[in-house]
Amino acid sequence: RGFSCCSNQNTQVEYVDEIGNWGIENGKLCGIGYERCSFSILGYPCCSSVNPAVAYTDNNGSWGFEDGEWCGI
């Protein structure tokens, strides 16, 4: 799509769409990973909503809450 992947693994997610997570490095949009989120390695699913409300943020990223369960954004 013409966008590079973010070079820093700690780049903050600034935007989420149906393609994936996006950050900004050096003033340019960059992709964070190839999947919308990768919280499965922590034992949590990704939120099903494309733009879920952020309920909590920690060193692993942003978290939402759906159907009584935590999910990764």
N, C-alpha and C positions, 0 to 999 in steps of 0.2 A: 504493500500500500504506500510505499514511499517514506515510511517512518522507520527510524532505527530503534533498536532496543536500548533501553536505558543502561548506561555503563555502570552505574552505582547501584548495588543491590539495596541500598537504604533510601533510594529516591522515594519521596512521598507520593502517594496516589493523589492526583489532582482531579481526575475525571475517570468515570467508568461508563462504558457503553456495551453493546452486545458483542463487540469484538474482544474487549479486554480492559485491563487497567492501563492508565496513561499517567505519566509524570512529565515534569519539565526539567530539562537540563540545558544549561547555556542558552536559556530563552527559547528552546525548541521543544516541541512535543515529542515524547519518546514512549515506546511500549514497555510495559513491565510484565515480563513473562509472556508465554504464548496462550495461557488459559486465563479466563476471567479472574480467577483467584486460585491460590494453591494452598488453602488451609487444610486440605485432606492430610497433609503430612503431619499436622497437629491433631488430627482426629476429629475435625469439624468439617461440615459441608460448607459449600459456598452458598450465600444467600440467593434465593431464586429470583428475587426482584432485581432488575438492572440498576435501579437507583434506590436501594434501601436506606432507611434512616440509620445513621451511625449512632450506636448506643454507647460505644466504648472504644478507645484507641490505646494500644500498648505497643511494645517493641515489635510485635509480629504484624501489626497493621490495624485496620479498622474492623469493628465487629458490629453486627446487627443482631436482631432477635426476631425469629420467625417461628410460628407454631410452638411456642414455649421452649425453643432451643436456640443456643447461640449459633451464629453462622458467620463466615468470613466474607468480607467485602473486598 
